């Protein structure tokens, strides 16, 4: 399977609505690793790694978001896969 690393920034109402917690739950179900964090400007930033199709599913999940969130925009930057992560965790 081809491996992929995606760096994403999610804009909208994505802080204070458990977006990070739901992202971690989704990543566990989908099977990707990496990290997620809140940014001072109100966005959420994340890096996802894993099999290319699973990373794509995670990006699609970000476009929908958590139940109480409202996603206005997802910015995506493809990066070189590193394999550095064993799970998805909150970064600070």
C-alpha positions as CSV (number, residue, x, y, z in Angstrom):
1,X,0.0,0.0,0.0
2,X,1.2,3.5,-0.8
3,X,1.9,5.7,2.2
4,X,0.9,9.3,2.4
5,X,1.4,12.3,4.7
6,X,-1.1,15.2,4.7
7,X,-0.8,18.5,6.6
8,X,-4.2,20.2,7.0
9,X,-5.6,23.4,8.4
10,X,-9.3,23.5,9.2
11,X,-11.2,26.8,9.5
12,X,-14.7,27.5,10.8
13,X,-16.2,26.8,14.2
14,X,-13.6,24.2,15.1
15,X,-12.5,25.2,18.6
16,X,-14.5,24.7,21.8
17,X,-16.6,22.0,20.1
18,X,-14.5,18.9,20.9
19,X,-13.0,18.9,17.3
20,X,-9.7,17.5,18.4
21,X,-11.2,14.7,20.5
22,X,-13.5,13.7,17.6
23,X,-10.5,13.9,15.2
24,X,-8.5,11.5,17.4
25,X,-11.5,9.1,17.6
26,X,-12.0,9.2,13.8
27,X,-8.3,8.6,13.2
28,X,-8.4,5.5,15.5
29,X,-11.4,4.2,13.6
30,X,-9.9,4.9,10.2
31,X,-6.4,3.8,11.0
32,X,-4.1,6.9,10.6
33,X,-1.5,8.4,12.8
34,X,-0.1,11.9,13.4
35,X,-1.1,14.9,15.5
36,X,-3.8,17.6,15.9
37,X,-3.7,20.9,17.7
38,X,-5.6,24.2,18.1
39,X,-4.0,27.4,16.6
40,X,-4.2,30.8,18.2
41,X,-6.1,32.1,15.1
42,X,-9.1,29.8,15.8
43,X,-8.1,27.1,13.2
44,X,-7.2,23.5,13.9
45,X,-4.0,22.1,12.4
46,X,-3.3,18.4,11.9
47,X,-0.9,16.0,10.2
48,X,-2.1,12.6,9.1
49,X,0.0,9.7,8.0
50,X,-0.8,6.2,6.9
51,X,-2.1,4.3,3.8
52,X,-3.1,6.8,1.1
53,X,-6.7,5.8,1.0
54,X,-7.1,6.0,4.8
55,X,-5.5,9.5,4.9
56,X,-7.9,10.5,2.2
57,X,-10.8,9.3,4.3
58,X,-9.4,11.4,7.2
59,X,-9.3,14.5,5.1
60,X,-12.9,13.9,4.0
61,X,-13.8,13.5,7.6
62,X,-12.2,16.9,8.4
63,X,-14.4,18.5,5.7
64,X,-17.5,17.3,7.7
65,X,-16.1,17.8,11.2
66,X,-17.4,16.9,14.6
67,X,-21.2,17.1,15.4
68,X,-21.1,20.6,16.9
69,X,-18.5,22.1,14.5
70,X,-18.9,24.0,11.3
71,X,-16.1,23.5,8.8
72,X,-15.7,26.4,6.3
73,X,-12.4,25.5,4.7
74,X,-9.8,22.8,4.7
75,X,-6.4,23.7,3.4
76,X,-4.1,20.8,2.4
77,X,-0.4,20.4,1.9
78,X,1.1,17.1,0.8
79,X,4.3,16.3,2.6
80,X,6.8,13.5,2.5
81,X,5.7,10.4,4.5
82,X,8.0,9.9,7.6
83,X,6.4,7.1,9.6
84,X,7.3,8.9,12.8
85,X,4.0,8.3,14.6
86,X,2.3,5.3,16.3
87,X,-1.0,7.0,16.9
88,X,-2.8,10.4,16.5
89,X,-2.2,12.6,19.5
90,X,-2.9,16.2,20.6
91,X,0.1,18.4,20.0
92,X,0.7,21.6,22.0
